[in-house]
Amino acid sequence: VSILIMALNRFHIVSPLALVAVSACKQSYSNSVGGAVVNGPLNSALVFLDYDFDGILDADEPSARTNQFGEYEITATQQIYDLVAIADDQTVDTSSGATFAGITLKAPSGAGVISPTSTLMKEGDLTASEVAAVLGLPDGVDPLSFNPFNIDESDAAAVAKALEVAKISKQITTAISSFASATEGAGADAADAFNTALNSVVDVVKTKAAKAKDVNASAADKKLDFTAAADLDLIKTQVTTKATDLKGLDTATLNALAADTTAAVKNVNAKIKAVTNLNSDATKDIFSTTQVLRDQI
């Protein structure tokens, strides 16, 4: 009897089911995640997988710096996350040669491109088609996968789409970063200033997206033109309203800066709109004016 009991105990210990359970406990999720950070390819942007969706790089969240093409590769240990790209003092926009600091871009997990457009999608909980319609992106362009700086240069249609997508991306950044600079210049914390400017643009995009199915809405009500004074005024109003509760802000200073900032954004974005070649030296000079404007503000 004792021998039988010992045999049964041994069987229990080495049960195949027990081995499967132990093996499952030891297994962990691992997957390679790659893509590009684009507002022009951003070199040395800090990309991380935001597992807890707080926008802050934590110790357990994997990260990597982008290469000169804005590309990164990270090993994910969880399946659900936000993609976050932080542009800091190390980051350079290779399409202009200018430092590109103080900007945070986002995209949902699964995206191959992190850009200003994907950020509007993520922050506004909007679909690719909704954002594309409001911004007037070319037909067939998915902001989460189309990289305007990585295309077949012999494909005329792709080159034309890339030009339009890149220019709109630059215009978005000009608006957000300039209004953020004005808010910071009026005394607000840099992070608070950026979030205020970003959320202001997001709200304008959401309002226009909501009117897409309104038969009584005009075409202008459904699209956001970053070179149009009326649309930039909508953003300015959002910024000056949202910023009033920010710590350290001098409201009078912001209001004094707001009109000039709006006019300057309109002028810079008009120059960007007129670009016809992404690869020319003249285009690089125009793209770099966004950083010059930020510094001036």
ROVOMI-693904 format. One record per residue (C-alpha): residue number from 0; chain; x, y, z. Coordinates in steps of 0.001 Angstrom, whole numbers, plus 500000, padded with zeros to 6 digits. Layout:
BEGIN
<atom num="NUM" cadena="A" x="X" y="Y" z="Z"/>
...
END
This chain:
BEGIN
<atom num="0" cadena="A" x="500000" y="500000" z="500000"/>
<atom num="1" cadena="A" x="502789" y="502416" z="500870"/>
<atom num="2" cadena="A" x="504425" y="501753" z="497517"/>
<atom num="3" cadena="A" x="501147" y="502511" z="495751"/>
<atom num="4" cadena="A" x="500720" y="505765" z="497676"/>
<atom num="5" cadena="A" x="504260" y="506798" z="496815"/>
<atom num="6" cadena="A" x="503609" y="506012" z="493173"/>
<atom num="7" cadena="A" x="500421" y="508077" z="493168"/>
<atom num="8" cadena="A" x="502218" y="510976" z="494817"/>
<atom num="9" cadena="A" x="504928" y="510841" z="492195"/>
<atom num="10" cadena="A" x="502304" y="510825" z="489453"/>
<atom num="11" cadena="A" x="500627" y="513861" z="490980"/>
<atom num="12" cadena="A" x="503865" y="515788" z="491057"/>
<atom num="13" cadena="A" x="504787" y="515125" z="487445"/>
<atom num="14" cadena="A" x="501250" y="515332" z="486024"/>
<atom num="15" cadena="A" x="501316" y="516705" z="482436"/>
<atom num="16" cadena="A" x="498524" y="519104" z="483379"/>
<atom num="17" cadena="A" x="500639" y="520472" z="486204"/>
<atom num="18" cadena="A" x="503561" y="520934" z="483850"/>
<atom num="19" cadena="A" x="501380" y="522853" z="481396"/>
<atom num="20" cadena="A" x="500164" y="525135" z="484177"/>
<atom num="21" cadena="A" x="503703" y="525819" z="485398"/>
<atom num="22" cadena="A" x="504857" y="526489" z="481837"/>
<atom num="23" cadena="A" x="502015" y="528934" z="481238"/>
<atom num="24" cadena="A" x="502923" y="530838" z="484383"/>
<atom num="25" cadena="A" x="506499" y="531253" z="483180"/>
<atom num="26" cadena="A" x="505585" y="532475" z="479695"/>
<atom num="27" cadena="A" x="505501" y="536250" z="479058"/>
<atom num="28" cadena="A" x="504316" y="538402" z="476169"/>
<atom num="29" cadena="A" x="506988" y="539756" z="473853"/>
<atom num="30" cadena="A" x="506548" y="541476" z="470509"/>
<atom num="31" cadena="A" x="508667" y="543785" z="468385"/>
<atom num="32" cadena="A" x="507057" y="547172" z="467765"/>
<atom num="33" cadena="A" x="508426" y="549433" z="465060"/>
<atom num="34" cadena="A" x="507492" y="552578" z="463195"/>
<atom num="35" cadena="A" x="508517" y="556165" z="462542"/>
<atom num="36" cadena="A" x="508062" y="559539" z="464219"/>
<atom num="37" cadena="A" x="507269" y="562080" z="461555"/>
<atom num="38" cadena="A" x="506978" y="565817" z="461365"/>
<atom num="39" cadena="A" x="509715" y="565602" z="458959"/>
<atom num="40" cadena="A" x="511628" y="562526" z="460202"/>
<atom num="41" cadena="A" x="512480" y="563281" z="463839"/>
<atom num="42" cadena="A" x="515996" y="562157" z="464727"/>
<atom num="43" cadena="A" x="516625" y="561173" z="468376"/>
<atom num="44" cadena="A" x="513045" y="561529" z="469556"/>
<atom num="45" cadena="A" x="512331" y="559474" z="472681"/>
<atom num="46" cadena="A" x="509623" y="556899" z="471948"/>
<atom num="47" cadena="A" x="508046" y="554728" z="474625"/>
<atom num="48" cadena="A" x="505133" y="552358" z="475125"/>
<atom num="49" cadena="A" x="502761" y="553980" z="477604"/>
<atom num="50" cadena="A" x="501207" y="551013" z="479392"/>
<atom num="51" cadena="A" x="499270" y="553068" z="481952"/>
<atom num="52" cadena="A" x="498219" y="555829" z="479497"/>
<atom num="53" cadena="A" x="499492" y="558692" z="481655"/>
<atom num="54" cadena="A" x="501908" y="560128" z="479087"/>
<atom num="55" cadena="A" x="504863" y="559691" z="481458"/>
<atom num="56" cadena="A" x="507762" y="557307" z="480861"/>
<atom num="57" cadena="A" x="507808" y="554876" z="483800"/>
<atom num="58" cadena="A" x="510523" y="552385" z="484761"/>
<atom num="59" cadena="A" x="508607" y="549381" z="483386"/>
<atom num="60" cadena="A" x="507805" y="551026" z="480050"/>
<atom num="61" cadena="A" x="510260" y="550192" z="477228"/>
<atom num="62" cadena="A" x="511694" y="553060" z="475192"/>
<atom num="63" cadena="A" x="514104" y="553864" z="472380"/>
<atom num="64" cadena="A" x="515542" y="556829" z="470488"/>
<atom num="65" cadena="A" x="514744" y="557242" z="466804"/>
<atom num="66" cadena="A" x="517374" y="557174" z="464069"/>
<atom num="67" cadena="A" x="517919" y="559819" z="461366"/>
<atom num="68" cadena="A" x="514880" y="558529" z="459482"/>
<atom num="69" cadena="A" x="512641" y="558869" z="462539"/>
<atom num="70" cadena="A" x="512506" y="555077" z="462869"/>
<atom num="71" cadena="A" x="512434" y="553134" z="466122"/>
<atom num="72" cadena="A" x="512063" y="549549" z="467302"/>
<atom num="73" cadena="A" x="510940" y="548522" z="470786"/>
<atom num="74" cadena="A" x="510123" y="545170" z="472378"/>
<atom num="75" cadena="A" x="506630" y="545277" z="473881"/>
<atom num="76" cadena="A" x="505892" y="543214" z="476983"/>
<atom num="77" cadena="A" x="502185" y="544100" z="476987"/>
<atom num="78" cadena="A" x="499635" y="544107" z="474192"/>
<atom num="79" cadena="A" x="497782" y="547354" z="474925"/>
<atom num="80" cadena="A" x="499489" y="550731" z="475152"/>
<atom num="81" cadena="A" x="499756" y="554208" z="473683"/>
<atom num="82" cadena="A" x="502714" y="555138" z="471514"/>
<atom num="83" cadena="A" x="504307" y="558324" z="472834"/>
<atom num="84" cadena="A" x="507141" y="560282" z="471219"/>
<atom num="85" cadena="A" x="508814" y="563087" z="473147"/>
<atom num="86" cadena="A" x="510867" y="565664" z="471275"/>
<atom num="87" cadena="A" x="513510" y="567171" z="473562"/>
<atom num="88" cadena="A" x="516790" y="569064" z="473242"/>
<atom num="89" cadena="A" x="518366" y="566059" z="471487"/>
<atom num="90" cadena="A" x="515675" y="565898" z="468801"/>
<atom num="91" cadena="A" x="516244" y="567303" z="465321"/>
<atom num="92" cadena="A" x="513731" y="567616" z="462501"/>
<atom num="93" cadena="A" x="515776" y="566295" z="459594"/>
<atom num="94" cadena="A" x="513477" y="567924" z="457025"/>
<atom num="95" cadena="A" x="514559" y="571357" z="458259"/>
<atom num="96" cadena="A" x="517700" y="570762" z="460298"/>
<atom num="97" cadena="A" x="516122" y="572597" z="463234"/>
<atom num="98" cadena="A" x="515960" y="571413" z="466824"/>
<atom num="99" cadena="A" x="512477" y="570184" z="467584"/>
<atom num="100" cadena="A" x="511938" y="570336" z="471350"/>
<atom num="101" cadena="A" x="508972" y="570677" z="473671"/>
<atom num="102" cadena="A" x="506530" y="568628" z="471605"/>
<atom num="103" cadena="A" x="504863" y="565333" z="472528"/>
<atom num="104" cadena="A" x="503238" y="563222" z="469829"/>
<atom num="105" cadena="A" x="500997" y="560173" z="470296"/>
<atom num="106" cadena="A" x="499377" y="557328" z="468397"/>
<atom num="107" cadena="A" x="497354" y="554247" z="469341"/>
<atom num="108" cadena="A" x="498993" y="550835" z="469596"/>
<atom num="109" cadena="A" x="499386" y="549247" z="466181"/>
<atom num="110" cadena="A" x="500172" y="552531" z="464409"/>
<atom num="111" cadena="A" x="503210" y="552613" z="462133"/>
<atom num="112" cadena="A" x="503465" y="556403" z="462156"/>
<atom num="113" cadena="A" x="503459" y="558823" z="465096"/>
<atom num="114" cadena="A" x="502737" y="562353" z="463863"/>
<atom num="115" cadena="A" x="500818" y="565542" z="464662"/>
<atom num="116" cadena="A" x="497840" y="564064" z="462794"/>
<atom num="117" cadena="A" x="497901" y="560802" z="464757"/>
<atom num="118" cadena="A" x="498114" y="562925" z="467914"/>
<atom num="119" cadena="A" x="494906" y="564756" z="467021"/>
<atom num="120" cadena="A" x="493262" y="561376" z="466421"/>
<atom num="121" cadena="A" x="494436" y="559968" z="469742"/>
<atom num="122" cadena="A" x="493673" y="562990" z="471876"/>
<atom num="123" cadena="A" x="490317" y="563628" z="470223"/>
<atom num="124" cadena="A" x="489242" y="559963" z="470090"/>
<atom num="125" cadena="A" x="488658" y="560434" z="466372"/>
<atom num="126" cadena="A" x="488895" y="557977" z="463485"/>
<atom num="127" cadena="A" x="491361" y="558242" z="460639"/>
<atom num="128" cadena="A" x="488554" y="559113" z="458222"/>
<atom num="129" cadena="A" x="487207" y="561860" z="460499"/>
<atom num="130" cadena="A" x="490582" y="563557" z="460868"/>
<atom num="131" cadena="A" x="491396" y="563122" z="457182"/>
<atom num="132" cadena="A" x="488117" y="564801" z="456215"/>
<atom num="133" cadena="A" x="488584" y="567763" z="458568"/>
<atom num="134" cadena="A" x="492215" y="568344" z="457579"/>
<atom num="135" cadena="A" x="491618" y="567749" z="453877"/>
<atom num="136" cadena="A" x="494131" y="564919" z="453547"/>
<atom num="137" cadena="A" x="494408" y="563286" z="450113"/>
<atom num="138" cadena="A" x="492061" y="560387" z="449388"/>
<atom num="139" cadena="A" x="493268" y="557021" z="450620"/>
<atom num="140" cadena="A" x="495757" y="558374" z="453141"/>
<atom num="141" cadena="A" x="495707" y="556659" z="456544"/>
<atom num="142" cadena="A" x="497517" y="558935" z="459054"/>
<atom num="143" cadena="A" x="498510" y="555898" z="461119"/>
<atom num="144" cadena="A" x="500463" y="554241" z="458320"/>
<atom num="145" cadena="A" x="501360" y="556811" z="455641"/>
<atom num="146" cadena="A" x="504853" y="558229" z="456023"/>
<atom num="147" cadena="A" x="505345" y="561115" z="453564"/>
<atom num="148" cadena="A" x="509117" y="560871" z="453963"/>
<atom num="149" cadena="A" x="509308" y="557196" z="453047"/>
<atom num="150" cadena="A" x="507718" y="556719" z="449636"/>
<atom num="151" cadena="A" x="508592" y="555563" z="446141"/>
<atom num="152" cadena="A" x="509956" y="558748" z="444554"/>
<atom num="153" cadena="A" x="509175" y="557349" z="441094"/>
<atom num="154" cadena="A" x="505469" y="557154" z="441951"/>
<atom num="155" cadena="A" x="504051" y="560566" z="441005"/>
<atom num="156" cadena="A" x="500774" y="559985" z="442861"/>
<atom num="157" cadena="A" x="502595" y="559014" z="446060"/>
<atom num="158" cadena="A" x="504897" y="562044" z="445762"/>
<atom num="159" cadena="A" x="501881" y="564352" z="445417"/>
<atom num="160" cadena="A" x="500177" y="562803" z="448454"/>
<atom num="161" cadena="A" x="503369" y="562994" z="450476"/>
<atom num="162" cadena="A" x="503726" y="566705" z="449737"/>
<atom num="163" cadena="A" x="500209" y="567511" z="450934"/>
<atom num="164" cadena="A" x="500414" y="565329" z="454046"/>
<atom num="165" cadena="A" x="503789" y="566751" z="455051"/>
<atom num="166" cadena="A" x="502623" y="570346" z="454627"/>
<atom num="167" cadena="A" x="499499" y="569825" z="456719"/>
<atom num="168" cadena="A" x="501575" y="568157" z="459418"/>
<atom num="169" cadena="A" x="503918" y="571150" z="459497"/>
<atom num="170" cadena="A" x="500977" y="573554" z="459682"/>
<atom num="171" cadena="A" x="499502" y="571687" z="462642"/>
<atom num="172" cadena="A" x="502823" y="571878" z="464460"/>
<atom num="173" cadena="A" x="503213" y="575571" z="463699"/>
<atom num="174" cadena="A" x="499833" y="576319" z="465238"/>
<atom num="175" cadena="A" x="500236" y="574140" z="468315"/>
<atom num="176" cadena="A" x="503836" y="575078" z="469101"/>
<atom num="177" cadena="A" x="503294" y="578810" z="468512"/>
<atom num="178" cadena="A" x="500241" y="579071" z="470752"/>
<atom num="179" cadena="A" x="502059" y="576935" z="473325"/>
<atom num="180" cadena="A" x="504998" y="579343" z="473204"/>
<atom num="181" cadena="A" x="502687" y="582316" z="473681"/>
<atom num="182" cadena="A" x="501069" y="580657" z="476689"/>
<atom num="183" cadena="A" x="504462" y="579760" z="478166"/>
<atom num="184" cadena="A" x="505690" y="583292" z="477472"/>
<atom num="185" cadena="A" x="502754" y="584570" z="479514"/>
<atom num="186" cadena="A" x="504011" y="582658" z="482544"/>
<atom num="187" cadena="A" x="502541" y="579160" z="482286"/>
<atom num="188" cadena="A" x="504500" y="575938" z="482777"/>
<atom num="189" cadena="A" x="505844" y="574579" z="479480"/>
<atom num="190" cadena="A" x="503974" y="571258" z="479721"/>
<atom num="191" cadena="A" x="500721" y="572997" z="480675"/>
<atom num="192" cadena="A" x="501166" y="575444" z="477807"/>
<atom num="193" cadena="A" x="501698" y="572674" z="475259"/>
<atom num="194" cadena="A" x="498702" y="570654" z="476489"/>
<atom num="195" cadena="A" x="496501" y="573759" z="476385"/>
<atom num="196" cadena="A" x="497475" y="574506" z="472777"/>
<atom num="197" cadena="A" x="497110" y="570872" z="471712"/>
<atom num="198" cadena="A" x="493705" y="570470" z="473355"/>
<atom num="199" cadena="A" x="492548" y="573714" z="471767"/>
<atom num="200" cadena="A" x="493331" y="572402" z="468282"/>
<atom num="201" cadena="A" x="491776" y="569041" z="469167"/>
<atom num="202" cadena="A" x="488536" y="570717" z="470233"/>
<atom num="203" cadena="A" x="488302" y="572686" z="466994"/>
<atom num="204" cadena="A" x="488892" y="569498" z="464977"/>
<atom num="205" cadena="A" x="486240" y="567631" z="466988"/>
<atom num="206" cadena="A" x="483701" y="570409" z="466468"/>
<atom num="207" cadena="A" x="484256" y="570381" z="462729"/>
<atom num="208" cadena="A" x="484183" y="566576" z="462580"/>
<atom num="209" cadena="A" x="480811" y="566599" z="464359"/>
<atom num="210" cadena="A" x="479399" y="568798" z="461599"/>
<atom num="211" cadena="A" x="480438" y="566422" z="458817"/>
<atom num="212" cadena="A" x="476946" y="564916" z="458569"/>
<atom num="213" cadena="A" x="475082" y="568181" z="459104"/>
<atom num="214" cadena="A" x="473419" y="569056" z="455796"/>
<atom num="215" cadena="A" x="473009" y="572629" z="456966"/>
<atom num="216" cadena="A" x="476689" y="573093" z="457745"/>
<atom num="217" cadena="A" x="478882" y="574868" z="455218"/>
<atom num="218" cadena="A" x="482026" y="573376" z="453727"/>
<atom num="219" cadena="A" x="484088" y="575749" z="455885"/>
<atom num="220" cadena="A" x="482328" y="574429" z="458995"/>
<atom num="221" cadena="A" x="483558" y="570922" z="458196"/>
<atom num="222" cadena="A" x="487207" y="571636" z="457406"/>
<atom num="223" cadena="A" x="490096" y="573177" z="459313"/>
<atom num="224" cadena="A" x="492365" y="575384" z="457247"/>
<atom num="225" cadena="A" x="495518" y="576372" z="459140"/>
<atom num="226" cadena="A" x="496053" y="579296" z="456763"/>
<atom num="227" cadena="A" x="492567" y="580770" z="457268"/>
<atom num="228" cadena="A" x="492209" y="583646" z="459727"/>
<atom num="229" cadena="A" x="488737" y="582487" z="460802"/>
<atom num="230" cadena="A" x="489935" y="578994" z="461733"/>
<atom num="231" cadena="A" x="493037" y="580270" z="463503"/>
<atom num="232" cadena="A" x="490816" y="582629" z="465473"/>
<atom num="233" cadena="A" x="488822" y="579593" z="466638"/>
<atom num="234" cadena="A" x="492036" y="578071" z="467974"/>
<atom num="235" cadena="A" x="493098" y="581363" z="469562"/>
<atom num="236" cadena="A" x="489765" y="581639" z="471372"/>
<atom num="237" cadena="A" x="490103" y="578109" z="472713"/>
<atom num="238" cadena="A" x="493650" y="578788" z="473907"/>
<atom num="239" cadena="A" x="492883" y="582055" z="475695"/>
<atom num="240" cadena="A" x="489828" y="580494" z="477332"/>
<atom num="241" cadena="A" x="491475" y="577261" z="478457"/>
<atom num="242" cadena="A" x="494631" y="579001" z="479684"/>
<atom num="243" cadena="A" x="492885" y="581221" z="482237"/>
<atom num="244" cadena="A" x="493135" y="578560" z="484951"/>
<atom num="245" cadena="A" x="496802" y="577754" z="484417"/>
<atom num="246" cadena="A" x="499149" y="578366" z="487333"/>
<atom num="247" cadena="A" x="501426" y="581369" z="486847"/>
<atom num="248" cadena="A" x="499632" y="582684" z="483777"/>
<atom num="249" cadena="A" x="499347" y="586432" z="483219"/>
<atom num="250" cadena="A" x="496097" y="586651" z="481281"/>
<atom num="251" cadena="A" x="496740" y="590191" z="480045"/>
<atom num="252" cadena="A" x="500093" y="589145" z="478584"/>
<atom num="253" cadena="A" x="498569" y="586153" z="476801"/>
<atom num="254" cadena="A" x="495766" y="588255" z="475373"/>
<atom num="255" cadena="A" x="498310" y="590787" z="474142"/>
<atom num="256" cadena="A" x="500361" y="588035" z="472493"/>
<atom num="257" cadena="A" x="497426" y="586089" z="471055"/>
<atom num="258" cadena="A" x="496542" y="588347" z="468120"/>
<atom num="259" cadena="A" x="500142" y="588709" z="466944"/>
<atom num="260" cadena="A" x="500694" y="584969" z="467351"/>
<atom num="261" cadena="A" x="497626" y="584210" z="465246"/>
<atom num="262" cadena="A" x="498789" y="586540" z="462483"/>
<atom num="263" cadena="A" x="502302" y="585069" z="462547"/>
<atom num="264" cadena="A" x="500992" y="581494" z="462350"/>
<atom num="265" cadena="A" x="498875" y="582475" z="459352"/>
<atom num="266" cadena="A" x="501900" y="583946" z="457571"/>
<atom num="267" cadena="A" x="504204" y="580970" z="458254"/>
<atom num="268" cadena="A" x="501547" y="578450" z="457276"/>
<atom num="269" cadena="A" x="500876" y="580315" z="454040"/>
<atom num="270" cadena="A" x="504575" y="579904" z="453190"/>
<atom num="271" cadena="A" x="504350" y="576192" z="454009"/>
<atom num="272" cadena="A" x="501239" y="575815" z="451853"/>
<atom num="273" cadena="A" x="503137" y="577226" z="448862"/>
<atom num="274" cadena="A" x="505889" y="574559" z="449064"/>
<atom num="275" cadena="A" x="506101" y="572408" z="445945"/>
<atom num="276" cadena="A" x="509120" y="570182" z="446659"/>
<atom num="277" cadena="A" x="509883" y="568461" z="449965"/>
<atom num="278" cadena="A" x="513549" y="567992" z="449130"/>
<atom num="279" cadena="A" x="514695" y="571486" z="448149"/>
<atom num="280" cadena="A" x="516893" y="573764" z="450255"/>
<atom num="281" cadena="A" x="514244" y="576474" z="450020"/>
<atom num="282" cadena="A" x="511713" y="574100" z="451585"/>
<atom num="283" cadena="A" x="514092" y="573328" z="454461"/>
<atom num="284" cadena="A" x="514405" y="577058" z="455124"/>
<atom num="285" cadena="A" x="510629" y="577475" z="455154"/>
<atom num="286" cadena="A" x="510101" y="574482" z="457439"/>
<atom num="287" cadena="A" x="512692" y="575857" z="459875"/>
<atom num="288" cadena="A" x="510716" y="579089" z="460333"/>
<atom num="289" cadena="A" x="508345" y="577270" z="462688"/>
<atom num="290" cadena="A" x="511165" y="576984" z="465235"/>
<atom num="291" cadena="A" x="512238" y="580582" z="464593"/>
<atom num="292" cadena="A" x="508689" y="581747" z="465238"/>
<atom num="293" cadena="A" x="508500" y="579766" z="468487"/>
<atom num="294" cadena="A" x="511719" y="581331" z="469718"/>
<atom num="295" cadena="A" x="510526" y="584829" z="468815"/>
<atom num="296" cadena="A" x="507238" y="584336" z="470618"/>
END
